[in-house]
């Protein structure tokens, strides 16, 4: 027997849709029509396993331990242990608390991540009707094996991947796999090789739902080897890439850490060799330098800025599940989006009606019955247009779908295409049913491709309403006098070329005693063609402007859909994806290697007839080009790509649980334009985090520089470890947090996305960080030495040095907050900055004058002239940094002309 479960996307197995069902049955050692025996079933369960998707979750204790795998954390842990051994308990406790708090922040972010695998597992059918020993039995679906014969009927969930053997008007809803709304007509005919997943009409796939008819199929794949199982595997295998900001911070942290370690080792060796201090004093001095220089407040400050950004996005209907995801959107180059339900409403809408030579247009989108019917841009009253009223009524009657309102949402029970006719009728005549009585009907049948309904009006007159495929109804209309077949064929083709689904509507008057509608009756007497309806899943109105704004911001939106290339391109043109839209099909994607696909994807705007695996490969191809890629979607078929993307965005209302669990962000309002808001917020967050780093590092390095210079000058340490910890931690929770509220820079959505190769700090940033560090350290040391030499008490001189560093931070804040000059209108753009400064000053007064604080931190009360000196030295930092900014702005302005 051929191994059936070799259905692997890397090495495709048997193309069951490409073989006669008799051959498939023979290859799988199945028995038609009697089915497998119980003993054969048990042997195959042992060989292939149960029909279920299993996943092994990561232990939470391991997730927690992973948070400590960081160079900065290692150094801080060592510093905490050394200070503990040296009995500096307060220092050890503070350092330890910083490490633990950051670990818990990372832990809760990761634990709240994807539950997608469990949701996929729950999607598999619980029970199945199977033919065993020539008997139809009801068994748990997990016991299905390759070769089993499964019977399907309306209402069933398909329990495994099946090759259909015989069908009876079978229709299956495959939105979970293809994302397309309409159910698919199935048959058992052999299909060509490389037929896209959405067009494999002789296959039924696990987790899809039977909406009509019945069939018998043979199981060809179970569990992880089914299409839904492959999605589960792809979700599990998808790489959770670090966000661009996280990578930049990691690299920055490693660089700073190794630099500090190098300096610390060098200074310890120098101090030991020159016998500058005793060993305990030297060790404490080195620890003081490390703790003072190490930006331990950076992870906390970054997390708080991101957390407040996440909170703002939540209020704007964008629910972000992980903090780095909030910033990642600001770096996005590509937004790869599913079409149905994301760029479009996933609500089929009747947009055009052609009756004779009159072309009517309908306004309003979706199922909500709001809108008008226009002819030559004038609103038409259908009650005064006999043919239009007849067309809408027949379209409403030839229908077996229900459209109802539930809590403000219009819900379809049946086919979306049929629902569009109901919505059009309600737009014209209000939400009411015509006073007609049904006598008989012919349900939609794949052989005849139309639906017909015999009805009676209040006067006892009977007629047949019919709706279906244009070519079929055109043939039935040929008995009609003056019927111009060429005209209607051309009209139908013109609508189809714009990506619209075309449906013909007609009727037939019958004697009042007619009791039954039959195919023979319609074929014998023919019908009266009323006209054509053109239907489309319309673009969301807000998406068009959003895409235009994103293009201006240098962000390219790409459509990845299971729909046909023509329909996808028509929608893409309406959305304005590109000036010259280039399409590619899933079959073409499958024929390319990963390297070839990487080279091709940047030039393509639309990918049509794609499978879930195609979507995953496309996302990887964009990432391989160094492009930060977002993926938006709402279906199970989008889950692998959502998880692989740098940021996955799922729809909150119509999105499946699997999609939402795989995504990093959920749009609670299903509004694609919310992504634009999130991108703006993401760019603002990145700017503010960068400003925080540029603000934090110079002052941290200044602290370390003071210690280094004191060692080299063989002078007493002007600052104690507790004072350095005070400076770092208190300023971290006051001044640095002013950046949380810093508004976006002007023109933030007009600049191109930053490149992933860009460094967090430019060459100028390093230069500025250096001179600010030197200024603060030099001023503090010179002032300390001058006061100490003049006979001022050591504690007073040390307290002045502490406050010089703090006020150096305060004045530097005014420079770094904005790219505009400090003394401009931008000065007042963030009132919270002044509040943060006020709080910091109050805390410094407490540190300086409260006796308890003087004891703990070795400080002393200052006189008025000391404060004048402190403020004056702070002004030096502001004047020098503002002069630098002025020069840069002047040079940039010259470069533009």
N, C-alpha and C positions, 0 to 999 in steps of 0.2 A: 504493500500500500504506500502511495506517495505521502510524504510528510506534509500535512496540510498547514501546520502552524509556522511555516517559514515566511510568513507575511511580514517582511522586514523592509522598511523604506530604503535601507542602505543596499540591500540585495533582494530585489523583488522576487517573490515566489511565483507560484502558478497564477496566471491571469484567468481566474475562473470565469469572468464575464466574457472572455475571448474563446471559450470552448462550449461545445454543445453540452447540454445538461446531462445527457447520457454518459458522455466521456467523463465529466466531473464526478458523477455518481460512481462510475467504475474505478476512477483513480482513488477515490476516498473509501473504497470498499463498502459503499452504502448499498442498501437493498430497496429498490423502488418496485411496488408501492408498499411492501410489508414493513420496512424499517429494520433497525438493528434489533438484536436479541438482548436480553438483560445481561447475559454473560459477556457479549461483545462490548456493551456499554461499560461494564466494570473494568475490563482490560484496558479500554481506551482512557478511562479516568486515571488509571495508574500510569499510563504512558504520557498523556497530555496534561493531566491535572484538571482541577475544577474550572468551570467557566466563571471566573471572578478576577477582579483586579485587586491586587494586594500592594500595600505600601508600608515601608518601615520608617516610622517617624524618628527624628533625632531626639535623644534624651535631653530633657530640659537642663539637667546638671551640666551636660557637655556644652549646651548653648551658653550657659552662664560662664563657664571656664574660658570659653573662646573670647570673652570680652577683655580678658587680661593679656591677650596676645598682642602687645603693643610696646614699642621701644620706650615711649615716654612712661608707660605704666611700670615697666621693669625698673627703670631708673628711680622712679618715685618710691617703689616698694623697697629697693635697696636703701634709699635715703631714709625712709621711715624706720627700717630695721636698725640702721646705724645710730640714728638719733635715739631710738629706744634703748639700745645697748649702752649709750652714753648718758642715759637717764634724763634726756630732754623730752619728758613725756608729752608736754603740750604740743611740741613740734611734731612728734611722731603721730599723735592722734589726729591733728589737722591734716597732715599729708595722707594718712590712711583713709580718712573720711572722703577726701577728694577722689582717691582711687576707687573706693567702693561705690560711691554715688555714680560715677561715670560708668562703672560696670553694670549697675542696675538699669541705667538709662538705655544702654545698648541691648541688654537682655530683654527688656519689655518690648523694644522695637522689633526684635527678631521673633519673639514668641507670638506676636500679633500677626505674623506673616501667613503665608498660604495654607489653606485647608482644601485646596482644589482637588487633591488626589482623593480625599475621602468623599467629596461631593460627586466625583466621577464614578466612584465605586457604587454610590447609592443610585446612580442613574440606570444601572443595569437592571433588566427586568428580574422580578422576584420569581415568577412562575412562567411555565411554557407548556403549550399543548404539543405533544410529540407522538409520533407513530412508532410503536414498539410491538414487535411480533404481530403485525397486521391489526393492531388495536390502537385507537386514539386515547392517550392517557395524559393526565395533568400532573406535571412533575416540577420540582424546584429547578429553576433555570440554571443553577450552578452545576447540575448534573448533566448538562448537555455536553456532547462530545462531537468532534468532526465525524461526519457520516450520518448523524441523526437526521431524521425527517421531521420538520417542524411545520405545524399547521397554523396559519395566520388568519385572523379575521378582524373586522373593524373594531377599534377600541384597544387592540393588543399593542404592547410595546415589543418591538423585535428583540428577542433574547440573545441573539448571536449573529454573526455575519453569515448570510445565507445566499446561495445561488438558487434563484427561483426556478422551479420545475414546471409549474402550471399556475396560471393566474386567472382570476375572474373579476375584472374591473377593479383591480387592486390599485389603491392610491396610498402613498406613504409620505408623511410629513418629515422632511429631512433637515429642518432648520438647524438642529443641533450640530450637524456635520457641515452643511454647505452654507448656512446662514440665510438661505432664500425662503421667502414666506410661503409660497404656494406649494401644495403637496404635489408629488410626482407620480405620474402614471407608470405602472410597472408591467413588464411582460417577461417572457422567457427566451427571447430571441438572442442569438449570438451577436456580440458587438465587436467592433474593430479593436485592435491593440492600441494602447495609449488613450483610450476613451477616458475623459476626465471623470472624476468621482461623481460630480453632479449630474452626469449624463449616463451613468451605469444603470440603465433601466431594468436590467435583469438581476440586479442584486438588491438585497435588503440588509441594512446595517444595524448592529446592536445600538440600542438607546433611541432609535427612531420610532415613530408611532404610525400605526395603520389607521388611516382616516376613512377608508372606504374599501369595500370588496373583500376578497379572501384569496389565499394562495397556499401552495405547499412549496417548501424550500428545503434544501439540504445544507446542513451546517458545514461551512468551510473554514471557519476560524472561531476560536473561543478565547475568553479572558483577555490577557494582555496582547494577544495577536489580532484582535478585532480592530477595526478602525478607531473606535472609542478607546480601546485599550492602548493603541499606539499614541493617541492624544495624551493619555495618562502617562505613558512612558516618556513622551517628549516634554511634558510638564515637569516630570521628575528629573529628567536629564538637563533641562534648560539651565544654563549658567546664570546664577544671580550675580550679575556684574556689580562691582562697586560703583557708586555714583562718581561723576567727575570731581566733585568737590571732595568726597571722601578720599579719592586717590591723591588729590593735590595736598590735602591735609596730612595724609599718611607720609607722603614724600617730604613735606615740610617738617613734620615732627621727627622723622628719622634724621634728616639733615641737621636740624637744631640739636637733637639729642647727642649725635656722634660728635658734633662740634663742641658741645659743652663737656662731654666726657673727655675729649682730647685736651681741652684747656685745663680741666680739673686735674687730670693725671700729670700734665706738664707743671702746673702750679704746685701740686703736692710734691713732685720730685724736686722742683726748684727750692721750695720752702724747706724740705728735709735736707737737701744738700747744703743750703746756705744757713741752716739752723736758725731760721727766722723766728719761729715760734716753737713752743714745746709741742710734742706729738698730739696730745689731746686738743690743744688750742688750734693747731694746724688742721687737724681732722675736722673740727667743728667749723673752721673757716671755710674749708673746701665744701662741706655739706651746705653751709650757708650760701656759698656761691652757686652751687647746683640748684638749691631750692629757689633762690632768688632769680636765677636765670631761666629756669625751666618754666615754660608757659603752661603750668598746670591748670590755670583758669580757662585756657582756650577751649577744651572740649565742653566744659560747662557753659561758657558764654555762647559757643556755637550752637549747642543743643537748645538753649533758651531762645536764641534768635529764631532758629528753625521752628521751635514749638509754637512761638507766637505767630509766626507766618502760617503754620498749619491751622491755627485757631482762626485766623482771618479767612483763610481759604474755605474752611468749614462753613463760615457764615455766608460765603459766596457760592455755596452748593458744591464745593469740591472737597471731598473727604479724602485726606491723605493718610495712608496707613503707616508710612515710615518717614521719619524726619528728613533724611537726605533727599527723598523723592521730591519734597517741596522745592528744593533748590535746583534739582536736575532739570526740571522743565525749562528753567532759564537758559540752559546750555543746549537745548534741543536744536538739531539741524534738520531732522526729518521727522514728520509725523505720518506714520503708515496707518491708514485707517480702513477698517471694514466699511463697506458701503451700507448694507441694509441695517437700518435701526440706528446708525451712527451718523453718516452723512445724509442719509435719507430717513424718512419717518417710519419706514416699515409698515406703511399703511397705503395700500394700493388706492390710487385716486384717479377717477375718471376726469380727464382734462379736455378732451375734444369729442365732439359729436358731429358726424358728417351725415346730413340728410339731403338727398338729391345733391344740389351744388351749394347748399348752405352749410358753412362751417361754423359751428357754435363752439365757444370756449367757456369752461367752467372755472370760476375762481374758488379759492379755499383749498387747503390741502388736508390730507388725512381723512379719517372716518367721520370726524365731527361735521355734522351737516350745516356748516356755515359757509355761505358763498352765494354767488349769483351765476346766471347763465347769460352770456354775452353773444351778440351777433353784431359784427362791425362796430365793436366797442360800446354798444348800447345794451342795457339790461333788457332781457326778454321776459315777458310774462308767459310761462308755459301754458297757462289756461286759455290763452288767446291764440296759440299756435298749435293747431290740431295735430300735425305730424310729429312735432316735438313732444307733445303730451302723450301721444301714442307710443313713441319710442321709449320714453322714460317708464311708462307703465308696463310695457312688454319686458323691458329689461328687469324691472322689479319683480314681475310675475315669474319669469323663467329663472327661478332661483330656489335653492334649498338651504340658503345660509341665513343666519340671524345676526342682526346688528343691534346691540342694546347698550344703554348707558348705565354705568356702575360707578358711583362715587366720582362723577365728573369725567370718567374715562369711557370711551366708546370701545366696547369689546365685541370681537367677532367669534361666532361659533359656526365654523364652516370655512369656505374658501375666500381668501382675501380679494380675489378678482370679483367674485359675486358681491362681496360687501361694498365694493366701489359703486355698483349700480344702486344698491340700497341707499347709500349716502347721497348719490346724485338725485334720486327720487325725493329724498327728504329735504334736500336743498330747495327743490322746486315746489313741493306741495306740503312741507311740514312733516313732522314725525307722526305719520298716520298711515294706515294701510288702506288701499283702495277697496271699495265695497264689492269685492268679487269673491265667488265661491269656487274652490277647487273641486274638479270632478275626477281628474286623473293626471298622471305625470309620467314622463320618461326621465329617470335620473341620468346624469351625465355618464356616458359610456365611452371608453377609449376607442371602441370600434367605430362609433358614429360621431363622436366629438361634438355633441351638442346636448342641451337640456331642453325639454319641451314640457309645457304644462297646459292642460285643458281646463278652462275656467268659464264661469257663467256670470254675467252681470245682473243687475237688479231687474232688468227687463226680460230676463230669461234667454238672452242671446248668448250663444257660446262661440268661443274662438280658442285657438291654440297660440300661446306665446312661446317663442323659440329664440334661443341665444346660443352661439357657439363659434367654432372656427370659421373664419371668413370663406375659405375655399369650399367648405362643405355647404354653407348656407347659400353661396353663390350658385352652386350646382342645383340646389333645390329651388332657386329663384329663376332658373332659365325659362320656365313656362310663363313667367311674367312678361307682359307685353312691353316692348321698348326697353328691355333690360340690357344695359350696356356693360357686358362682362369686363371689357378692357378698362373702362373707366374705374370700376370698383377694384379691379386688381391693382391698378396703378395707385389708387388712393390708399389701399391697404399697405402696399409696399412703401409708399412715402412715409406713412406713420411708423412702420416697422424700422425704417432706417434711422429714425430719431430715437430709437431705443424704447419705443412704446409697444405695449401689448395690444393687439387689435382684436376686437370681438365684434361679430356681426349680430344684428337683432332683426327679427322679423315676426310675422304672424300669419295665421291662416284662419279665415272664417269657416265655420263648419255648421252643419244642420243642428238645430236646437235639441235634437234627440240623440246626438252623439254621446256615447258613454265612455269611449276609450280612445286614447291617442296611441298610435302605433307608427313604427318606422315606415311601414308600407303605405299608410294613409298619407304621410308627408311626401313620400316619394311619388305617389300617384298624382296627387293634386298640386304639389309644389307649394311654395310660400310667397308671401309678399314681403320683399326685403324693405325694411324701414331705413337702415343706415348702418354706420360703423361707429364704434366707440373706441377711443385711444386711451389707454390706461397706463399709468406709470407710478412707480414708487417715488414720490417727488423729493427733491432735495429739501432739507430743512432750511427755511428762509434765513435764519440767523447764521447758517454755516457759510453762505456765499460771502458775506462781508468779513467774517472771521478769517476765511482763507485769504482774502485780499489783504487784510491787515498782517497776516502771518508772512505772506510773500514779501511785503514791505520790510518786515523784520528779518528777512533772510532765511525764513523757515519754509521748507518745501513740504507740501502735503501730497502723499501718495495714496492711491486707492488700491486696496487688495480685496478682491471679491470673488465669490463663486458664480457670479452672474456672467452672462455672455459678453464678449468684447464689445459688440455694438451698443448694447444697453449701457454698459459701464462707461463707454466713451461719451455717449450722449449725456449721461449724468455728469461726467467730468467736465464737459464743455459748459454745462449750465452752472456748475460750481466755480468755474474759472481756475481749475487746477494748474493749467499751463497755457501759454499762448499757442503752443504746438504740441498737442497731446500725443504721446507715444505709448502704445499698449503692448502687452506681452501676455501670453497665455500660460496656464499652469503646465501644459504639455511642453512648451518651450523651456520653461524653468527646469523641468525634470530632465531634459536632455543635456543641460549644461552642468559642468563640474562646478565645485564651489568657487574655484578661482575664476572661471569664466563668468559665473553669475555675479561675482564681486565687481568685475569690470563693466558689466552691462547695466546693473540696476540704477546707477546714478542718472542714466539717460531715459529711464522709463518712468511714466507717470501713473499708469494703470496696469495692474496685474489681474487678469480675468480668468475665470474657470480654475481657480486655485483650490488646492486641498489644504487641510490644516498643516501638513508637513511642508508644503510649498511656502506658506506664510512664515513658518519658522525659519526656513532657509533664506528667504528674502530679508528678514530682519537681521539675521547673522551676516548677510552679504553687505548690508548698509554699515553695520558695525565694523566689519573688516576694512571698510574704507575710512575708518577713523571718525565716523559720523555718529553723534549722539542721537539715538533713535527712540522715539516714542511710538507705542502701538495703541490704537483705540479699537474697541470691539465690545460685543455684547453676548456672543454665543460660545458654546463649548468649543467649537472649531477654532476660536480665537485664543483659547487658553494657553497653548504652548508659546505662541508668539508674544502674548501679553507678559508672560513670565520671563521670556528671554530678553525682551526689550529693556533698554536702560530705564524706561519708566512705562509701565502698562497702565492704561486708562480704560476703565470699564463703565458701562452705562448702569446707573443705579436703579432705574424704574423697570426697564425691559431687559436688563442684563441678567444672564443666568448666574446662579450661585457660583458655578465653576469659574466663570469669567471674573466675577467680583473677587473671588478668593485668590485668583492668579495675579490680579492687578495691584499696582502700588497706589493708585488713586481711583476714586469712584465719583462719577458725576451724578450727584443726587437728583438733578433735574433733567438728566439725559440731554443736556444742552451742549453741543460741541463748542459753542462760542465761549463756554466757561473755561476751556483750555487756554484761550487767549488771555483771560484774566489771570489764570494760574501761571502762565509764562511770564507775564509782567511781574507778578509777585515773586516768582523764582529768580528773576534777574535782580530785583530789588534785594532779595535775601542774600544773593551772592555778593552784591556790592557791599552790603552792610557787614557781612562776615569778613570780607577782605579788608574793609576799613577797621574792623575790630582787631584783625591780626596785625595790620600796619600800626595800629595804636598800641597794642599790647607788647609786641616784641621789643621796640626800642626802650620802653621803660623797664621791661624785665631785664634786658641786657645791661641797662644802666646800673641796675642793682648788682649784677654779677661783676660789672666792670669796676665798681667801687671797691668790691672785695679784692679783685685782682690787683688793682693799683695800690691798695693798702698793703697787700703782701709784698709787692715789689718795692714799695717805699719803706717797708719795715715799720709801719705805723700801726697804732691801735685800730681795731675795727670800728668804724663810725656807726655801723648798724649791727644790731643783734639779729639772730635767726627769727625770733618772735616778731621783731619789727618788720623784717622782710616778708614774713607770712602775712602780717597785717596789711602791708602795702598791696600784696598780690591778691589776697582773698577779698578784702573789703572794697578795694577799687573794682574788683571783678564783679561784685554784686551791686555796684552803684554806677560809677562812671561808664564802664564798658557797656552796661545794659542800656545806655542812652541810644546805642545803635539799633536797638530793637524798634524804635519808633522813628528812625530816620526815614523821611519820605524818599520816593524814587527820584533819581536824577532826571532832569529834563531830557527828552528824546530817547528814553530808555528802550522804546519799542521801534526805534528807527535804526538802531545799530545792529550789525550782523552778530549771529551767535558766536560766542568765544570758541576758539579752537581748543580741542582736547590737548594739543601739544603745547599750548600756552602755559607758562609757569604762573603760579599764584602771585609771585612778586617779580616785578620787572627790575631791570638794572637800576633804574632811578629809585625804585622802592628800597632797594638794598642800600643805595647811597644815602637816601634820606634816613633810613633806619639807623645807619652808622653815625651820621652827624648828630642826630637827635640823642642817641645813646651817649655819645661823647660829651655833648653839651650838658645834659642832665648830670652825668657822673662827675664831670670836671667841676661844675658849679657847686655841686653838693660837697665834694671833697675839699675844694679851695675854701669854701665858706666854713666847713667844719674845722679845717686846720687853722684858719685865721682866728676863729672864735676861741679855739683851744689854746692857741699860742698867746692870745690876749688875756688869758686867765679865766675865761668863761668856764663854768662847770662842764665836765664831760657830758653829763646827762642833758644839759641845755643844748650844747653843740650837736649832740646826737639827735635831739628832738627837732632842731632846726633842719638837719640833713634829711630826716624823714619827711618833713613838711615840704622841703624843696622838691623832693621827688614827686610827692602827691600834687603839688601845684604845677610842677612841670607837666604832669599828666593832664591836669585841668586845662592849661593853656594850649597844649598840643591838641586837645580834643577839638577846639575851635577850628584848627587848621585841617584836621583829617576828616572831619564830618562831611565836607562837601568839596567838589572839585571847583566850585566858585570861590571867589575871595571871601575870607572869613567875615570881613566887615562889609557885607552886602545884604540884600534882602534874604539870602539863604541863612543868615545868622538866626533869624526868627522862625525858620521852617520846622523846628523840632522843639517845642516848649518843654518836652520831657527831659531834654539835655540839661536845661537850667535847674529842673527839679532834682535830677541826679547829682549835679554839681552841688546844689544846696545841701543835700543829704550827706555827701562826702565831706563837706566843710564842717557840718555839725559833728560828724563822727571824728574828725581830726581835732576839734575842740574838746571833745570828750576824752580822746586819747591823751591830749596835752594837759588838761586841767583836772580831770577826775582822779583823786588819790589812788583808787583801786587800780585803774589803768596805768598810772605812773609806776606802781609797784610791779605789775605783770610785764609791762613793755619797756621798762627802764627809761621813762620819759620825765620831763620836768616842765613846769609852767614857763611860758615865754612872755617877753615884754613886747610893747607896741612896736618898738624899732626892729625887733626880730621879724615881726609879720611884714613890715615894709620891705625888709631885705628879701624875704621869701617870695613876695609878690613880684618884686623887681626882677629876681632871677627867673621867675616863671615867664615874664614878658620876653626875656631873651629867646626862649624856645619859640614863642609865637612869632616874633619879629623875623628870626632867621628862616623858619619854615614858610612863612608867608612871602618873604622875598623870593624864596625858591619857587613857590607856586606862581607868583606874578611873572617871573622870568619864563617859566614853562608855558604859561598861557599866552604870553607875548610871542614866543617862538612858534607855538602851534598856530596862532592867528596868521603869522607871516607865511607859514607853510601852505595855508589855504589859498594864498593869492600869488 
